[in-house]
């Protein structure tokens, strides 16, 4: 009981800190509130959940660090930071039971499928078929969890090494340089899963902050040309710039007012993205491209340029502060789906890896970017699970009564 009371007290204290951060204008109060908020987010992160850890990695890299650096160099406000943090706590509390369970032996058939798929992905990477390889990574990560055995260090490192080999071939031969959030996240998730399998404890704050600082080294989108010219220069990079852009969305809303139809289009896109555009001719654009169409010149539109909105930026763009509440509703739906996948019978909780692989995208690009990244891997996941249901010790069964 005391534990629950302490958690409630800390949450009330956190809400008060958020109100202080949104109310006061003195820099030292705002920055102190921002740091305390980050520490609280870290406190409620479940270190044994890949969903939480990958979300925290995205939060650290695309919300916390950009908020501090954009404020320090460019005097960008913290309003978006505090609102995003509040929404994040709700999502995290709704997914706090997605704890990685001890890894069990799923047999040689699963390992054979992993090895064959790895070899195919390497071959297609050498043939520069990146568009085929990319959607398979989330499923490969899922298979990796089924190849691990708890505390079997040699076995687990061997399969992690094979995954790393696939990652290297894709990165150097088939990757087009875009989507660093996704690509690097795959490898970090695989390393995190390995640490779970050998009981190696990962510090939450190091896991969240170090890759965020390292993002400044990848500004030229090449793993072979790592360079650092200062954080001020890096603020225009896709890791730090989206926060600054999303911070301006409330001003855009104040100028243009509510756009209910535009927001409804984004909801349709989010949950029905899997329908091909050839069938759904009037299918809306995702927010990133829609923003480009509305605000940039024709050359960028023709080039297919897109922007990232961060976790709740797309909601605020269309609905203003009301978007904070709609973002909570969407995240609750996503949390519900995650918990369904967690409870897929006979997969030992590993079904959530499909979503863990895109948690950074959720924080960085918002709901439409997340759905674009997770829809196809999820369809592939379900199709292959059904196809190989005998291998996975039983038929695919979804339990919709989540706890």
N, C-alpha and C positions, 0 to 999 in steps of 0.2 A: 504493500500500500504506500509506504514512504517513497519507494522508487517511482511510482506513478505520480505521486504528489510533486516530487522533485522535477519530473519531466514536464508536468503541467506548469509549475512555477517558472521553469526555464523558458517555456514557450511564451508565457505571458510577458516575461522580461524581454524576450526577443521581439514581440509585437510592439512593446513600448519603445525599444531601441529603433525599430523601423519607423515609428511615428516621429520620434525625435529627429531621425535622419531626414525625413520628408518635410519636417516643419522648420527646423533651424537653418540659418544661412551661413553661420560661422564655419569656416573650413575645418578647424580642428575638431569641432563636434561632428560634422558630417563624416570626415575620414575615420574618426574613432568609431562611429556607429557602423560604418561600412566594414571595418576590420572585425568588429564584434559580431556582425551579421555573418561574415564568412566563417568565423570560428564556430558559430552555432550550427551553420550548415554542415561543417565538418563533423561536429559532434553527433548530429543525427544520422550521418551517413553510416550505413551498415557495411562495415569493412569486409564482410563475407558474402556480399551480394555483388555480382558483376554488373547488375543494373545500376545499383547505387554508385559503385566506383567509377563506371564509365560516365555516368551522368555528372559526377563530381569533377571528373577530368574535364568535361565540356564546360561546366560551370566555372571552373577555375581559369580555363584557357580563354573563354569567349565572353565571360561576364565580369568576373572579379578583376583579373589583371587588366583587361581593356578599360574598365571603369576607372581604376587607379591611374593608369598611364594617360588616358585621354583627359582626365581631370588635371593631372600634373602638367602636361605639356600644352593642352589646348583648352583648358578650363571647361570641359564638358561636364554637365551636371550628373548627379547620382540618382536622379529620380527613377530612371529605368532600372537601375541596379536594385534598388530597394523593392520595387514592385515585382521584378523578376524573382528576387530571392523569396518573397512571400509566397508566390505561386509555386516555386520549387519545393518549399517545405511541405506543401500539401501533397504534391506528387510523390515525394520521398516517403512520407508517412503512409501513403496508400500502397507502396511497393516494398515496405520494410521486411516482409516475410519471404522475399525471393532469395533466400539464403542458399548458396551453393552447398549441395549435400556431398558427403564423402563419395568419391568416384568409385564405381563398381565395374567389374569385368563384363563387357557386353559380348565377348566372344570374338573368335577369329574372323567371322564374316564381316563384322563392322570394320575391323582393321583393314581387311582386303578392300572394302569399298573406299575407305579413306585413302589408301595407297593408290588405287586405280584412279580415283578422282584427282589426286595430287599430280600424278603423271600426266593426265590429260590436260590439266590446267597449265602445267609447264610447257607442254607441246604447243598448246594454243597461244601461250604467251610468246613463244619463239616465233610463231607464225603471225604475231601482231594482231591477234583477235581479242583485244582487250575488252570489247563490248560483250563478249561471251564469258570471259573469265570473271569479270567483276561481280556479276550477280551470284556467282557460285561461292564467293568467299564466306558469306555468312553460314551457308550450309557446311562448308569445309570446317569452319570453327566449331559448329555443332558436332560434327563427326569427331573432331579432335577431343572433345570432352568425353566421348564414348570410348576413345582409345586409351585415355588415362586410367590408371589404377592408383588408388590412394596410397601414398608413401612409396610407390615403386619408382625411384628416382631415375634409373637408367631407362626404363621403358618410357616414361613420360618425356624425358629429355629427347629421346630418339624421335618420337612423334612430333614434338615441338620443333625439332631441327628440320624435319621434312616439311612442316608447315612454313617454317622460315625460308626454306629453299624455294617453295612456291611463291612466297611473298617477294623474294629477291628477283626471281625471273619476271614476275609480273611488273615490278617496279621499274626494272631497267629495260624491258623489251616491249611491254604492252601498255604501260601507263602513259596517259596523255599529259600528265602534269597537273591536272585539275582534280579537285576532290581530295585534297590532302587530309582533310578532317576524317574522311572515311578510310583512306588508305592507311595512314599511320595508326588510326584507331584499331584497325584489324590486328596489327602486330602487337600493340599494347594490350589488347584484350587477350590475345593468345598467351602473352607473357604473364598476365594476371591469372589466367586459368591454370597455367603451369605452377605458379606460386601456391595456388590453393591446393593443387594435387600433391605437393611435396611439403605442405605445412610451413611454407616460408611466409612470414608475416610482412606485409607491405604497409608502409606508413602512408596513411590516407593523404596527408598534406603534401608529402614529397611526390606521390603519384599524381596529385592534381596540379601542383605548381611547376615542377621541372619541365614537363612537356609544353606547358604554356609559355614559359620563357624560351624554350627551344624553338618554338614556332617562328621566332624572328630569324632563325637560321635558314628557313625554307622559303624565303620571300621570292626566290627565283624559280620555285617549283621544280627543283632538281636535287636529287639526293647526292649528286656528284659535285655540286657547287655550293656547299654550305658556306655562308658568309654572314657576318654581323656588322652592320654599319651604325648601330645605335637604335634604341627603342623609338626615338622620335621619328626616324625614317620608317620604322616598321609599322607605325600607326596607320599608314595607308595600305597596309597589307590586309588580305582577307581574314586574317586571324583577329586583328584589332579594330579594323575599320567598321565592320558591321554594327558594333555596339554604338559607335558615334552616329552612324546613319539612323539606326533605330531610335536613338535618343531624340531625333528631330521629328519623328512621326507624330508626336502629340501636337506639334506646331502645324503639321500638315492637316491633322484632323481639325484643329481650331479654325483653319482657313477654309476647309472644304465641307466640314460637317459629316454626318453619318452617311455611310455607303452600305446599306443593308444588303443590296443585291450583290455588290462586289464581295462582301464577306460570305454570303451564302454560296457564291461560286467557289470560294476557297474551301468551304466545308465539303461541298460536292467533290471537288478535286481530291481532297484529303482521303475521303473514304471510298471513292470509286475510281481511283487513279488506274486500277488494273484494267479498266475497260479501254481497249485500243481506240485511238482517235479516228481511225478509219470507220469504226462502228458508231462512235459518238462524235459526230462531226462538229457539234457545238461545244465540245469539251472545253472547260475553262483552262486558262494558263495557270501554272503555279505562281505563287506570289512573287517569287524572285524575278521571273520574266514579265509578269504583269506590271510590276513596278517599273521595269525598264521601258515597257511600251508606253506607260503613262507619263514618264518623267525624263527620258533620255532621247537622244536624236536617232535618226533612222539608221545610221551606220552601226550603232550598238545593237539595235533591234535586229538588223539583218545578220549580225554576227552571233545572235543567240545569247547575248550578254544577260547575266542574271545576278541578283544580289541576295545576300543573306539578311534575314530579319531579326535574328536571335529568337529566344524562346517565345516571347509574347509580342514582338514588334508588329507582326502582321495583324494581330487582333487590334492593337492600338491604332494602327494606320486606318482601319475601316470604322472602328467603333469608339475611339478615344478611351477614356478610363473604363467604360463599360467592357472593353476588351480584356481587362484583367479578369473579370468574372467569366467571360466566355472561354478564355484560355484555361481556367480552372476546370470547366466542364469538359473540354476536349482532353485535357491531361488525365482527368478521371476516367474517361473512356479508354484512353491508351493504357492506363494502369490496370484497368479491368481486363483488357485483352492480354496484357502481359501475365497477369495472374492466371488466366485460363491456360496459356501456354505452359506456365510453370507446373500446372497440375495435369498435364497430359500423362495419361497412364503409361507406366513402364519406361519413362524417359528420365526418371530420377531427378526431375527438376531442371534438366539441361535445355528444355525447349526455349527458355528465356534468352539463350545466347543469341538467337536470331535478332532480338531487340537490343541486347547489349551492344551488338556490333554497330548500331546506329544511334546510340544514346548521345554521342557527341554532336551528331547531325541535328538531333532534336533541339539541343540547346543553341546551336550555332545558326540553324536555318529556319527553325519554327516548324509548324505542323505540316505544311505542304512539302517542304524539303525532306522531312522525316518519312512521310508516306511514300515519296518518290523512291527513297532508298530502301525502305523496308518491305514494300508491297511485293515486288518480284521475288526477292529472297524468301518471303513467307510463302508465296505460292509454290515455289520450287521446294521449299521445306515440306509442306504438306503433301505435295505430289510424290516426293521421293520417300517420305515416311510411309505413305500408303503403299507405294510400290514395293518397299522392302519391309513391310510390316512383320513378316515372319522373323526377320533378323532382329527387330527391336522388341522381341519377347512379347508379342501380342499385337492386336489390332489397334489402330489409332482411335483413341477415345478422348473426347474433350469433356471436362467437368466444368459446367457453367455455374456451379454453385461454389463460388470462391469464398474464402473466409478472410 
